Amino acid sequence: MTNEREISLTEAIREAIVEEMERDESVYALGICIQAGTFPHTKGLYDQFGAKRVVDTPLAEPGIVGCAMGSAQEGLRPIVDFMYAGFSYFAGSEVFLQASQYHFMHGSQLPLPMVMMGACGVGRRVANEHATLPYGALIHHPGIKVCMPSTPYDAKGLMKAAIRDNNPVFFLWHINTMMMKGMVPSEDYIVPLGVADVKRQGTDVTVLASGMQVHNALKVAEQLKDEISIEVVDPRSFEPFDCETLLRSIEKTSRLVIVDEDWERAGFAAEVSAQVMEKGYDLLDAPVKRVCHPNMPIPGGYIDVYTMPTPERIEAAIRDVCR
Protein backbone atom coordinates (compact mmCIF):
# COMPACT_ATOMS: atom_id res chain seq x y z
CA MET A 1 0.00 0.00 0.00
CA THR A 2 1.28 3.44 -0.90
CA ASN A 3 2.28 5.55 2.10
CA GLU A 4 1.31 9.13 1.29
CA ARG A 5 2.06 12.28 3.23
CA GLU A 6 1.03 15.88 2.68
CA ILE A 7 4.10 17.98 1.94
CA SER A 8 4.86 21.22 0.09
CA LEU A 9 6.11 21.44 -3.47
CA THR A 10 9.59 22.54 -2.36
CA GLU A 11 9.70 19.75 0.23
CA ALA A 12 8.87 17.33 -2.58
CA ILE A 13 11.73 18.70 -4.69
CA ARG A 14 14.14 18.43 -1.76
CA GLU A 15 13.00 14.88 -1.02
CA ALA A 16 13.64 13.87 -4.62
CA ILE A 17 17.14 15.38 -4.57
CA VAL A 18 18.01 13.72 -1.24
CA GLU A 19 16.77 10.30 -2.36
CA GLU A 20 18.66 10.51 -5.66
CA MET A 21 21.86 11.65 -3.93
CA GLU A 22 21.54 8.72 -1.54
CA ARG A 23 20.82 6.31 -4.39
CA ASP A 24 23.59 7.49 -6.73
CA GLU A 25 26.92 8.88 -5.51
CA SER A 26 27.51 10.56 -8.88
CA VAL A 27 24.69 13.05 -8.16
CA TYR A 28 25.80 16.34 -6.63
CA ALA A 29 24.45 19.89 -6.40
CA LEU A 30 26.09 23.23 -7.02
CA GLY A 31 25.03 26.85 -6.99
CA ILE A 32 25.27 30.24 -5.35
CA CYS A 33 24.66 30.08 -1.57
CA ILE A 34 23.46 26.49 -1.94
CA GLN A 35 25.26 25.39 1.23
CA ALA A 36 23.23 27.90 3.22
CA GLY A 37 19.98 26.47 1.87
CA THR A 38 18.59 29.85 0.84
CA PHE A 39 15.44 28.23 -0.60
CA PRO A 40 13.66 25.37 1.22
CA HIS A 41 14.50 22.81 -1.46
CA THR A 42 18.23 22.98 -0.60
CA LYS A 43 17.93 23.47 3.15
CA GLY A 44 20.06 20.96 5.07
CA LEU A 45 21.68 19.39 2.00
CA TYR A 46 25.13 20.63 3.01
CA ASP A 47 24.80 19.23 6.54
CA GLN A 48 23.74 15.86 5.16
CA PHE A 49 26.14 15.43 2.23
CA GLY A 50 29.06 17.78 2.87
CA ALA A 51 31.07 20.20 0.75
CA LYS A 52 32.12 17.69 -1.92
CA ARG A 53 28.53 17.03 -2.99
CA VAL A 54 26.91 20.38 -2.15
CA VAL A 55 29.20 22.94 -3.74
CA ASP A 56 29.01 26.69 -3.19
CA THR A 57 30.01 28.63 -6.30
CA PRO A 58 31.00 32.21 -7.14
CA LEU A 59 28.38 34.58 -8.53
CA ALA A 60 29.23 33.54 -12.10
CA GLU A 61 26.53 31.64 -13.95
CA PRO A 62 28.63 30.83 -17.06
CA GLY A 63 31.26 29.25 -14.83
CA ILE A 64 28.66 27.31 -12.84
CA VAL A 65 27.12 25.75 -15.95
CA GLY A 66 30.56 25.19 -17.49
CA CYS A 67 31.67 23.32 -14.36
CA ALA A 68 28.51 21.23 -14.44
CA MET A 69 29.02 20.38 -18.10
CA GLY A 70 32.62 19.32 -17.50
CA SER A 71 31.70 17.09 -14.58
CA ALA A 72 28.80 15.57 -16.54
CA GLN A 73 31.23 14.74 -19.33
CA GLU A 74 33.32 12.87 -16.76
CA GLY A 75 30.40 10.76 -15.52
CA LEU A 76 28.87 12.83 -12.72
CA ARG A 77 25.24 14.00 -12.54
CA PRO A 78 25.26 17.67 -11.50
CA ILE A 79 22.21 19.63 -10.34
CA VAL A 80 22.68 23.35 -11.02
CA ASP A 81 20.59 25.58 -8.76
CA PHE A 82 20.12 29.04 -10.28
CA MET A 83 17.72 29.98 -7.45
CA TYR A 84 15.77 32.07 -9.98
CA ALA A 85 15.46 30.50 -13.44
CA GLY A 86 15.84 33.86 -15.16
CA PHE A 87 19.46 33.98 -14.00
CA SER A 88 20.14 31.28 -16.60
CA TYR A 89 20.19 34.04 -19.22
CA PHE A 90 23.54 35.15 -17.79
CA ALA A 91 24.84 31.75 -18.94
CA GLY A 92 23.04 31.95 -22.26
CA SER A 93 25.74 30.41 -24.45
CA GLU A 94 26.38 27.54 -22.04
CA VAL A 95 22.69 26.75 -21.49
CA PHE A 96 21.10 27.41 -24.88
CA LEU A 97 23.89 26.46 -27.27
CA GLN A 98 26.50 24.27 -25.59
CA ALA A 99 24.70 22.07 -23.08
CA SER A 100 21.53 21.68 -25.14
CA GLN A 101 23.30 20.68 -28.35
CA TYR A 102 26.23 18.70 -26.92
CA HIS A 103 24.70 15.25 -27.45
CA PHE A 104 23.77 15.98 -31.07
CA MET A 105 27.07 17.67 -31.93
CA HIS A 106 28.94 14.58 -30.74
CA GLY A 107 27.02 12.17 -32.93
CA SER A 108 24.73 10.98 -30.14
CA GLN A 109 27.70 9.13 -28.63
CA LEU A 110 28.24 11.23 -25.50
CA PRO A 111 25.45 11.80 -22.96
CA LEU A 112 25.30 14.94 -20.84
CA PRO A 113 23.29 14.16 -17.69
CA MET A 114 22.72 17.44 -15.89
CA VAL A 115 19.77 19.23 -14.29
CA MET A 116 19.35 22.99 -14.15
CA MET A 117 16.65 24.33 -11.88
CA GLY A 118 15.15 27.57 -10.66
CA ALA A 119 12.04 29.39 -9.52
CA CYS A 120 10.14 31.70 -11.85
CA GLY A 121 6.78 33.35 -12.34
CA VAL A 122 4.85 36.57 -12.01
CA GLY A 123 2.91 37.62 -8.93
CA ARG A 124 5.51 38.23 -6.21
CA ARG A 125 6.51 41.72 -7.34
CA VAL A 126 10.09 40.62 -8.04
CA ALA A 127 10.10 41.77 -11.70
CA ASN A 128 12.40 41.17 -14.63
CA GLU A 129 15.06 38.45 -14.30
CA HIS A 130 13.63 37.11 -11.02
CA ALA A 131 10.18 36.49 -12.50
CA THR A 132 11.04 35.67 -16.12
CA LEU A 133 9.90 32.23 -17.31
CA PRO A 134 12.60 31.03 -19.73
CA TYR A 135 10.87 27.93 -21.12
CA GLY A 136 9.87 29.69 -24.36
CA ALA A 137 13.52 30.41 -25.10
CA LEU A 138 14.66 27.01 -23.86
CA ILE A 139 12.37 24.95 -26.11
CA HIS A 140 13.56 26.97 -29.10
CA HIS A 141 16.99 25.33 -28.69
CA PRO A 142 16.93 21.61 -29.60
CA GLY A 143 18.41 19.12 -27.19
CA ILE A 144 17.30 20.39 -23.80
CA LYS A 145 14.30 18.98 -21.96
CA VAL A 146 12.10 21.38 -19.98
CA CYS A 147 9.48 20.66 -17.33
CA MET A 148 7.40 22.46 -14.68
CA PRO A 149 5.26 20.79 -11.99
CA SER A 150 2.03 22.21 -10.64
CA THR A 151 1.70 19.82 -7.69
CA PRO A 152 4.05 18.31 -5.09
CA TYR A 153 3.39 14.84 -6.54
CA ASP A 154 4.51 15.96 -9.99
CA ALA A 155 7.44 17.92 -8.52
CA LYS A 156 9.03 14.89 -6.87
CA GLY A 157 8.38 12.57 -9.80
CA LEU A 158 9.63 15.00 -12.43
CA MET A 159 12.76 15.86 -10.47
CA LYS A 160 13.65 12.19 -10.13
CA ALA A 161 13.08 11.67 -13.85
CA ALA A 162 15.22 14.72 -14.63
CA ILE A 163 18.15 13.57 -12.48
CA ARG A 164 18.10 10.09 -14.02
CA ASP A 165 17.87 11.37 -17.61
CA ASN A 166 21.04 11.30 -19.72
CA ASN A 167 20.21 14.66 -21.36
CA PRO A 168 20.28 18.18 -19.94
CA VAL A 169 16.96 18.96 -18.26
CA PHE A 170 15.74 22.37 -17.07
CA PHE A 171 13.44 21.94 -14.08
CA LEU A 172 11.27 25.00 -13.38
CA TRP A 173 8.78 25.70 -10.65
CA HIS A 174 6.47 28.66 -10.18
CA ILE A 175 7.35 30.73 -7.16
CA ASN A 176 3.69 30.98 -6.12
CA THR A 177 3.41 27.18 -5.90
CA MET A 178 6.46 26.68 -3.67
CA MET A 179 4.55 26.24 -0.42
CA MET A 180 1.43 24.59 -1.88
CA LYS A 181 0.84 21.21 -0.26
CA GLY A 182 -0.33 17.91 -1.69
CA MET A 183 -0.18 14.16 -1.15
CA VAL A 184 3.12 12.54 -2.13
CA PRO A 185 4.04 8.82 -1.83
CA SER A 186 7.04 7.97 0.29
CA GLU A 187 7.85 5.11 -2.10
CA ASP A 188 10.14 5.63 -5.08
CA TYR A 189 8.36 6.74 -8.27
CA ILE A 190 8.94 8.94 -11.30
CA VAL A 191 6.72 11.11 -13.48
CA PRO A 192 8.02 10.56 -17.04
CA LEU A 193 9.17 13.61 -18.95
CA GLY A 194 6.93 14.33 -21.93
CA VAL A 195 3.66 13.00 -20.49
CA ALA A 196 0.83 15.48 -19.89
CA ASP A 197 -1.82 15.04 -17.20
CA VAL A 198 -5.54 15.82 -17.31
CA LYS A 199 -6.12 17.59 -14.00
CA ARG A 200 -9.90 17.90 -14.50
CA GLN A 201 -12.26 16.21 -16.93
CA GLY A 202 -14.63 18.33 -19.04
CA THR A 203 -16.61 18.31 -22.27
CA ASP A 204 -17.07 21.91 -23.49
CA VAL A 205 -13.59 23.46 -23.64
CA THR A 206 -9.98 22.43 -23.01
CA VAL A 207 -7.71 24.72 -21.02
CA LEU A 208 -3.98 23.99 -21.32
CA ALA A 209 -2.09 25.53 -18.41
CA SER A 210 1.12 24.96 -16.45
CA GLY A 211 2.54 25.82 -13.04
CA MET A 212 0.49 28.33 -11.07
CA GLN A 213 -1.88 28.78 -13.99
CA VAL A 214 -3.12 25.21 -13.53
CA HIS A 215 -4.55 26.29 -10.20
CA ASN A 216 -6.11 29.41 -11.73
CA ALA A 217 -7.68 27.28 -14.47
CA LEU A 218 -9.04 24.79 -11.93
CA LYS A 219 -10.49 27.67 -9.93
CA VAL A 220 -12.34 28.96 -12.99
CA ALA A 221 -13.49 25.45 -13.90
CA GLU A 222 -15.04 25.04 -10.47
CA GLN A 223 -16.69 28.45 -10.60
CA LEU A 224 -18.27 27.73 -14.00
CA LYS A 225 -19.08 24.05 -13.46
CA ASP A 226 -22.84 24.59 -13.63
CA GLU A 227 -22.52 26.58 -16.86
CA ILE A 228 -19.49 25.32 -18.83
CA SER A 229 -17.71 21.96 -18.50
CA ILE A 230 -13.96 22.71 -18.55
CA GLU A 231 -11.19 20.16 -19.04
CA VAL A 232 -7.83 21.25 -17.61
CA VAL A 233 -4.68 19.74 -19.13
CA ASP A 234 -1.26 20.24 -17.54
CA PRO A 235 1.57 19.61 -20.05
CA ARG A 236 4.08 19.13 -17.19
CA SER A 237 6.80 19.04 -19.87
CA PHE A 238 7.28 21.77 -22.46
CA GLU A 239 9.89 19.65 -24.24
CA PRO A 240 9.17 16.92 -25.07
CA PHE A 241 5.58 18.11 -25.43
CA ASP A 242 2.73 15.61 -25.26
CA CYS A 243 0.56 16.93 -28.10
CA GLU A 244 -1.32 13.62 -28.38
CA THR A 245 -2.97 14.02 -24.98
CA LEU A 246 -3.96 17.57 -25.87
CA LEU A 247 -5.45 16.51 -29.21
CA ARG A 248 -7.48 13.76 -27.54
CA SER A 249 -8.88 16.38 -25.18
CA ILE A 250 -9.74 18.75 -28.05
CA GLU A 251 -11.40 15.89 -29.92
CA LYS A 252 -13.81 15.71 -26.98
CA THR A 253 -14.28 19.45 -26.32
CA SER A 254 -13.64 21.03 -29.77
CA ARG A 255 -12.29 24.23 -28.15
CA LEU A 256 -8.91 25.27 -26.74
CA VAL A 257 -7.71 28.05 -24.45
CA ILE A 258 -3.96 28.17 -23.73
CA VAL A 259 -2.92 29.93 -20.53
CA ASP A 260 0.76 30.80 -20.72
CA GLU A 261 2.48 33.14 -18.27
CA ASP A 262 5.33 33.69 -20.72
CA TRP A 263 5.23 36.47 -23.30
CA GLU A 264 2.64 36.08 -26.01
CA ARG A 265 4.87 36.70 -29.04
CA ALA A 266 6.74 33.58 -30.22
CA GLY A 267 6.09 31.82 -26.92
CA PHE A 268 4.99 28.34 -25.87
CA ALA A 269 1.32 29.21 -26.46
CA ALA A 270 2.10 30.26 -30.02
CA GLU A 271 3.96 26.99 -30.64
CA VAL A 272 1.10 24.89 -29.27
CA SER A 273 -1.40 26.88 -31.33
CA ALA A 274 0.58 26.10 -34.48
CA GLN A 275 0.83 22.39 -33.64
CA VAL A 276 -2.90 22.15 -32.97
CA MET A 277 -3.65 23.97 -36.23
CA GLU A 278 -1.41 21.58 -38.17
CA LYS A 279 -2.46 18.35 -36.46
CA GLY A 280 -5.98 18.98 -35.27
CA TYR A 281 -7.57 21.76 -37.32
CA ASP A 282 -10.69 19.70 -38.08
CA LEU A 283 -11.24 19.10 -34.36
CA LEU A 284 -11.77 22.80 -33.61
CA ASP A 285 -15.14 24.56 -33.58
CA ALA A 286 -13.57 27.91 -32.62
CA PRO A 287 -10.18 29.60 -33.02
CA VAL A 288 -7.55 28.82 -30.37
CA LYS A 289 -7.48 31.53 -27.69
CA ARG A 290 -4.31 32.53 -25.83
CA VAL A 291 -4.11 34.12 -22.39
CA CYS A 292 -0.51 35.29 -21.97
CA HIS A 293 1.68 37.99 -20.52
CA PRO A 294 1.64 40.96 -22.90
CA ASN A 295 4.70 41.77 -25.00
CA MET A 296 6.28 44.12 -22.47
CA PRO A 297 8.88 43.78 -19.71
CA ILE A 298 7.58 42.25 -16.48
CA PRO A 299 6.87 45.23 -14.23
CA GLY A 300 7.91 45.50 -10.62
CA GLY A 301 5.84 46.41 -7.61
CA TYR A 302 2.12 45.77 -7.52
CA ILE A 303 1.68 46.46 -11.24
CA ASP A 304 2.46 42.86 -12.25
CA VAL A 305 -1.01 41.70 -11.20
CA TYR A 306 -2.40 43.78 -14.08
CA THR A 307 -0.27 42.03 -16.72
CA MET A 308 -0.20 38.38 -15.64
CA PRO A 309 -2.89 35.85 -16.60
CA THR A 310 -5.62 35.90 -13.97
CA PRO A 311 -8.77 33.84 -13.33
CA GLU A 312 -10.78 36.77 -14.71
CA ARG A 313 -8.84 36.77 -17.99
CA ILE A 314 -9.08 32.97 -18.23
CA GLU A 315 -12.85 33.09 -17.72
CA ALA A 316 -13.23 35.77 -20.38
CA ALA A 317 -11.27 33.67 -22.88
CA ILE A 318 -13.35 30.58 -22.10
CA ARG A 319 -16.58 32.48 -22.59
CA ASP A 320 -15.27 33.89 -25.85
CA VAL A 321 -14.53 30.49 -27.42
CA CYS A 322 -17.79 29.02 -26.11
CA ARG A 323 -20.06 31.67 -27.63
C-alpha positions as CSV (number, residue, x, y, z in Angstrom):
1,M,0.0,0.0,0.0
2,T,1.3,3.4,-0.9
3,N,2.3,5.5,2.1
4,E,1.3,9.1,1.3
5,R,2.1,12.3,3.2
6,E,1.0,15.9,2.7
7,I,4.1,18.0,1.9
8,S,4.9,21.2,0.1
9,L,6.1,21.4,-3.5
10,T,9.6,22.5,-2.4
11,E,9.7,19.8,0.2
12,A,8.9,17.3,-2.6
13,I,11.7,18.7,-4.7
14,R,14.1,18.4,-1.8
15,E,13.0,14.9,-1.0
16,A,13.6,13.9,-4.6
17,I,17.1,15.4,-4.6
18,V,18.0,13.7,-1.2
19,E,16.8,10.3,-2.4
20,E,18.7,10.5,-5.7
21,M,21.9,11.6,-3.9
22,E,21.5,8.7,-1.5
23,R,20.8,6.3,-4.4
24,D,23.6,7.5,-6.7
25,E,26.9,8.9,-5.5
26,S,27.5,10.6,-8.9
27,V,24.7,13.1,-8.2
28,Y,25.8,16.3,-6.6
29,A,24.5,19.9,-6.4
30,L,26.1,23.2,-7.0
31,G,25.0,26.8,-7.0
32,I,25.3,30.2,-5.4
33,C,24.7,30.1,-1.6
34,I,23.5,26.5,-1.9
35,Q,25.3,25.4,1.2
36,A,23.2,27.9,3.2
37,G,20.0,26.5,1.9
38,T,18.6,29.9,0.8
39,F,15.4,28.2,-0.6
40,P,13.7,25.4,1.2
41,H,14.5,22.8,-1.5
42,T,18.2,23.0,-0.6
43,K,17.9,23.5,3.2
44,G,20.1,21.0,5.1
45,L,21.7,19.4,2.0
46,Y,25.1,20.6,3.0
47,D,24.8,19.2,6.5
48,Q,23.7,15.9,5.2
49,F,26.1,15.4,2.2
50,G,29.1,17.8,2.9
51,A,31.1,20.2,0.8
52,K,32.1,17.7,-1.9
53,R,28.5,17.0,-3.0
54,V,26.9,20.4,-2.2
55,V,29.2,22.9,-3.7
56,D,29.0,26.7,-3.2
57,T,30.0,28.6,-6.3
58,P,31.0,32.2,-7.1
59,L,28.4,34.6,-8.5
60,A,29.2,33.5,-12.1
61,E,26.5,31.6,-13.9
62,P,28.6,30.8,-17.1
63,G,31.3,29.2,-14.8
64,I,28.7,27.3,-12.8
65,V,27.1,25.7,-15.9
66,G,30.6,25.2,-17.5
67,C,31.7,23.3,-14.4
68,A,28.5,21.2,-14.4
69,M,29.0,20.4,-18.1
70,G,32.6,19.3,-17.5
71,S,31.7,17.1,-14.6
72,A,28.8,15.6,-16.5
73,Q,31.2,14.7,-19.3
74,E,33.3,12.9,-16.8
75,G,30.4,10.8,-15.5
76,L,28.9,12.8,-12.7
77,R,25.2,14.0,-12.5
78,P,25.3,17.7,-11.5
79,I,22.2,19.6,-10.3
80,V,22.7,23.3,-11.0
81,D,20.6,25.6,-8.8
82,F,20.1,29.0,-10.3
83,M,17.7,30.0,-7.4
84,Y,15.8,32.1,-10.0
85,A,15.5,30.5,-13.4
86,G,15.8,33.9,-15.2
87,F,19.5,34.0,-14.0
88,S,20.1,31.3,-16.6
89,Y,20.2,34.0,-19.2
90,F,23.5,35.1,-17.8
91,A,24.8,31.8,-18.9
92,G,23.0,31.9,-22.3
93,S,25.7,30.4,-24.4
94,E,26.4,27.5,-22.0
95,V,22.7,26.7,-21.5
96,F,21.1,27.4,-24.9
97,L,23.9,26.5,-27.3
98,Q,26.5,24.3,-25.6
99,A,24.7,22.1,-23.1
100,S,21.5,21.7,-25.1
101,Q,23.3,20.7,-28.4
102,Y,26.2,18.7,-26.9
103,H,24.7,15.3,-27.5
104,F,23.8,16.0,-31.1
105,M,27.1,17.7,-31.9
106,H,28.9,14.6,-30.7
107,G,27.0,12.2,-32.9
108,S,24.7,11.0,-30.1
109,Q,27.7,9.1,-28.6
110,L,28.2,11.2,-25.5
111,P,25.4,11.8,-23.0
112,L,25.3,14.9,-20.8
113,P,23.3,14.2,-17.7
114,M,22.7,17.4,-15.9
115,V,19.8,19.2,-14.3
116,M,19.4,23.0,-14.2
117,M,16.6,24.3,-11.9
118,G,15.1,27.6,-10.7
119,A,12.0,29.4,-9.5
120,C,10.1,31.7,-11.9
121,G,6.8,33.3,-12.3
122,V,4.9,36.6,-12.0
123,G,2.9,37.6,-8.9
124,R,5.5,38.2,-6.2
125,R,6.5,41.7,-7.3
126,V,10.1,40.6,-8.0
127,A,10.1,41.8,-11.7
128,N,12.4,41.2,-14.6
129,E,15.1,38.5,-14.3
130,H,13.6,37.1,-11.0
131,A,10.2,36.5,-12.5
132,T,11.0,35.7,-16.1
133,L,9.9,32.2,-17.3
134,P,12.6,31.0,-19.7
135,Y,10.9,27.9,-21.1
136,G,9.9,29.7,-24.4
137,A,13.5,30.4,-25.1
138,L,14.7,27.0,-23.9
139,I,12.4,24.9,-26.1
140,H,13.6,27.0,-29.1
141,H,17.0,25.3,-28.7
142,P,16.9,21.6,-29.6
143,G,18.4,19.1,-27.2
144,I,17.3,20.4,-23.8
145,K,14.3,19.0,-22.0
146,V,12.1,21.4,-20.0
147,C,9.5,20.7,-17.3
148,M,7.4,22.5,-14.7
149,P,5.3,20.8,-12.0
150,S,2.0,22.2,-10.6
151,T,1.7,19.8,-7.7
152,P,4.1,18.3,-5.1
153,Y,3.4,14.8,-6.5
154,D,4.5,16.0,-10.0
155,A,7.4,17.9,-8.5
156,K,9.0,14.9,-6.9
157,G,8.4,12.6,-9.8
158,L,9.6,15.0,-12.4
159,M,12.8,15.9,-10.5
160,K,13.7,12.2,-10.1
161,A,13.1,11.7,-13.8
162,A,15.2,14.7,-14.6
163,I,18.1,13.6,-12.5
164,R,18.1,10.1,-14.0
165,D,17.9,11.4,-17.6
166,N,21.0,11.3,-19.7
167,N,20.2,14.7,-21.4
168,P,20.3,18.2,-19.9
169,V,17.0,19.0,-18.3
170,F,15.7,22.4,-17.1
171,F,13.4,21.9,-14.1
172,L,11.3,25.0,-13.4
173,W,8.8,25.7,-10.6
174,H,6.5,28.7,-10.2
175,I,7.4,30.7,-7.2
176,N,3.7,31.0,-6.1
177,T,3.4,27.2,-5.9
178,M,6.5,26.7,-3.7
179,M,4.5,26.2,-0.4
180,M,1.4,24.6,-1.9
181,K,0.8,21.2,-0.3
182,G,-0.3,17.9,-1.7
183,M,-0.2,14.2,-1.2
184,V,3.1,12.5,-2.1
185,P,4.0,8.8,-1.8
186,S,7.0,8.0,0.3
187,E,7.9,5.1,-2.1
188,D,10.1,5.6,-5.1
189,Y,8.4,6.7,-8.3
190,I,8.9,8.9,-11.3
191,V,6.7,11.1,-13.5
192,P,8.0,10.6,-17.0
193,L,9.2,13.6,-19.0
194,G,6.9,14.3,-21.9
195,V,3.7,13.0,-20.5
196,A,0.8,15.5,-19.9
197,D,-1.8,15.0,-17.2
198,V,-5.5,15.8,-17.3
199,K,-6.1,17.6,-14.0
200,R,-9.9,17.9,-14.5
201,Q,-12.3,16.2,-16.9
202,G,-14.6,18.3,-19.0
203,T,-16.6,18.3,-22.3
204,D,-17.1,21.9,-23.5
205,V,-13.6,23.5,-23.6
206,T,-10.0,22.4,-23.0
207,V,-7.7,24.7,-21.0
208,L,-4.0,24.0,-21.3
209,A,-2.1,25.5,-18.4
210,S,1.1,25.0,-16.5
211,G,2.5,25.8,-13.0
212,M,0.5,28.3,-11.1
213,Q,-1.9,28.8,-14.0
214,V,-3.1,25.2,-13.5
215,H,-4.6,26.3,-10.2
216,N,-6.1,29.4,-11.7
217,A,-7.7,27.3,-14.5
218,L,-9.0,24.8,-11.9
219,K,-10.5,27.7,-9.9
220,V,-12.3,29.0,-13.0
221,A,-13.5,25.5,-13.9
222,E,-15.0,25.0,-10.5
223,Q,-16.7,28.5,-10.6
224,L,-18.3,27.7,-14.0
225,K,-19.1,24.0,-13.5
226,D,-22.8,24.6,-13.6
227,E,-22.5,26.6,-16.9
228,I,-19.5,25.3,-18.8
229,S,-17.7,22.0,-18.5
230,I,-14.0,22.7,-18.6
231,E,-11.2,20.2,-19.0
232,V,-7.8,21.2,-17.6
233,V,-4.7,19.7,-19.1
234,D,-1.3,20.2,-17.5
235,P,1.6,19.6,-20.0
236,R,4.1,19.1,-17.2
237,S,6.8,19.0,-19.9
238,F,7.3,21.8,-22.5
239,E,9.9,19.7,-24.2
240,P,9.2,16.9,-25.1
241,F,5.6,18.1,-25.4
242,D,2.7,15.6,-25.3
243,C,0.6,16.9,-28.1
244,E,-1.3,13.6,-28.4
245,T,-3.0,14.0,-25.0
246,L,-4.0,17.6,-25.9
247,L,-5.4,16.5,-29.2
248,R,-7.5,13.8,-27.5
249,S,-8.9,16.4,-25.2
250,I,-9.7,18.8,-28.0
251,E,-11.4,15.9,-29.9
252,K,-13.8,15.7,-27.0
253,T,-14.3,19.5,-26.3
254,S,-13.6,21.0,-29.8
255,R,-12.3,24.2,-28.2
256,L,-8.9,25.3,-26.7
257,V,-7.7,28.1,-24.4
258,I,-4.0,28.2,-23.7
259,V,-2.9,29.9,-20.5
260,D,0.8,30.8,-20.7
261,E,2.5,33.1,-18.3
262,D,5.3,33.7,-20.7
263,W,5.2,36.5,-23.3
264,E,2.6,36.1,-26.0
265,R,4.9,36.7,-29.0
266,A,6.7,33.6,-30.2
267,G,6.1,31.8,-26.9
268,F,5.0,28.3,-25.9
269,A,1.3,29.2,-26.5
270,A,2.1,30.3,-30.0
271,E,4.0,27.0,-30.6
272,V,1.1,24.9,-29.3
273,S,-1.4,26.9,-31.3
274,A,0.6,26.1,-34.5
275,Q,0.8,22.4,-33.6
276,V,-2.9,22.1,-33.0
277,M,-3.6,24.0,-36.2
278,E,-1.4,21.6,-38.2
279,K,-2.5,18.3,-36.5
280,G,-6.0,19.0,-35.3
281,Y,-7.6,21.8,-37.3
282,D,-10.7,19.7,-38.1
283,L,-11.2,19.1,-34.4
284,L,-11.8,22.8,-33.6
285,D,-15.1,24.6,-33.6
286,A,-13.6,27.9,-32.6
287,P,-10.2,29.6,-33.0
288,V,-7.6,28.8,-30.4
289,K,-7.5,31.5,-27.7
290,R,-4.3,32.5,-25.8
291,V,-4.1,34.1,-22.4
292,C,-0.5,35.3,-22.0
293,H,1.7,38.0,-20.5
294,P,1.6,41.0,-22.9
295,N,4.7,41.8,-25.0
296,M,6.3,44.1,-22.5
297,P,8.9,43.8,-19.7
298,I,7.6,42.2,-16.5
299,P,6.9,45.2,-14.2
300,G,7.9,45.5,-10.6
301,G,5.8,46.4,-7.6
302,Y,2.1,45.8,-7.5
303,I,1.7,46.5,-11.2
304,D,2.5,42.9,-12.2
305,V,-1.0,41.7,-11.2
306,Y,-2.4,43.8,-14.1
307,T,-0.3,42.0,-16.7
308,M,-0.2,38.4,-15.6
309,P,-2.9,35.9,-16.6
310,T,-5.6,35.9,-14.0
311,P,-8.8,33.8,-13.3
312,E,-10.8,36.8,-14.7
313,R,-8.8,36.8,-18.0
314,I,-9.1,33.0,-18.2
315,E,-12.9,33.1,-17.7
316,A,-13.2,35.8,-20.4
317,A,-11.3,33.7,-22.9
318,I,-13.3,30.6,-22.1
319,R,-16.6,32.5,-22.6
320,D,-15.3,33.9,-25.8
321,V,-14.5,30.5,-27.4
322,C,-17.8,29.0,-26.1
323,R,-20.1,31.7,-27.6
